[in-house]
Amino acid sequence: MNVEDMEESLMEYLDDEDDMEDAEDGVMGFSDSLTGEVKPRILLMGLRRSGKSSIQKVVFHKMSPNETLFLESTNKICREDVSSSSFISFQIWDFPGQIDFFDPTFDYEMIFRGTGALIFVIDSQDDYVEALCRLHLTVTRAYKVNPDINFEVFIHKVDGLTDDHKIEKQRDIHKRSNDDIADSGLEQIHLSFYLTSIYDHSIFEAFSKVVQKLIPQLPALENLLNIFISNSGVEKAFLLDVVSKIYIATDSSPVDMQTYELCCDMIDVVIDISCIYGLTDTETGLPYDEESMAIIHLDNVTVMYLKEVTKFLAMVCFLRKESFERKGLIDYNLHCFKKAIQDVFDVRVRLQQNKKRRCSSQR
């Protein structure tokens, strides 16, 4: 890989600095009052027992799916900071299904005004007529308060459905939801639909797609990954958050679900073995550092290669066995990639410092 290619990609990213500031002011418009860190909100909404709290526990707390059967129903708004890396930094607000937040005494405009994404969870194994009515009411009112919200619909608990039944449910919910929105004259609202279950990796993939929309640096990251794989003989590369296993970015080639599952399993193996034989980082609580690395040879001619990128991010590459013989070249390109990633982090810090100075000068 040419370092010049990396620098050229970064220069394009830096040229768009002003646009990024505008994006962060809009989509990511909720800042932590103590640190100045911009933290978008992700709202988890849906009817009672639809699986909202289970999703949060499995994705961000490593709870076993079977343990979620013993979770009590949420009876108050639960707010949680998720700051497991410099790229994943947001708040999740879990709303109880029984709360009518459109009650006149409830300031729903304050909630929607600082929201980056609204995830509405629908239980696919239950009658979802009431859920669709609540979805329509929530989306239309939220859009009028904040048109920049990303609306995501998780068609949840699909593990008990056949493949044909899953497609039928998704098609029906998709059609009814968009018809209701069109009838309201708000065709500009876009809903994204995902089939999810906590018993497989579909919930991690869906959350990855949601989080990626909140990362202004995503185009730069994807461009850097494309440059990396094209110069390294790599077939597919993922940049993953080690804590949650959400993939922050990947190259422009299509994502195969089985490939992503292998990435998640590889991270689990590395962390579990490191917990036994490695030293735990006192700052992060993870047995993961700049020396972390793993190689897995699959039954076919494919090799999986995991390498540390930052203290919270890992690169997982898929490549053919003959390409891995040039491991020195791959490691050099990874070094260039890590340097470019660090520059992206530095740009973000500079953006936040500029924003603080602007705010101070306006006072």
Secondary structure, DSSP 8 states (H G I E B T S, - for coil): --HHHHHHHHHHHHHTHHHHHHHHHHTT--B-TTT--B--EEEEEESTTSSHHHHHHHHHH---GGGGGG-----S-EEEEE-SSSS--EEEEE--TT--TTSTTS-HHHHHHTEEEEEEEEETTS--HHHHHHHHHHHHHHHHH-TT-EEEEEEE-GGGS-HHHHHHHHHHHHHHHHHHHHHTT-TT--EEEEE--TTSTHHHHHHHHHHHTT-TTHHHHHHHHHHHHHTTTEEEEEEEETTT--EEEE-SS---HHHHHHHHHHHHHHHHHHHHHS---TTTSSS--TT-EEEEE-SSSEEEEEEESSSSEEEEEEEEHHHHTTHHHHHHHHHHHHHHHHHHHHHHHHHHHHHHHHHHHH-
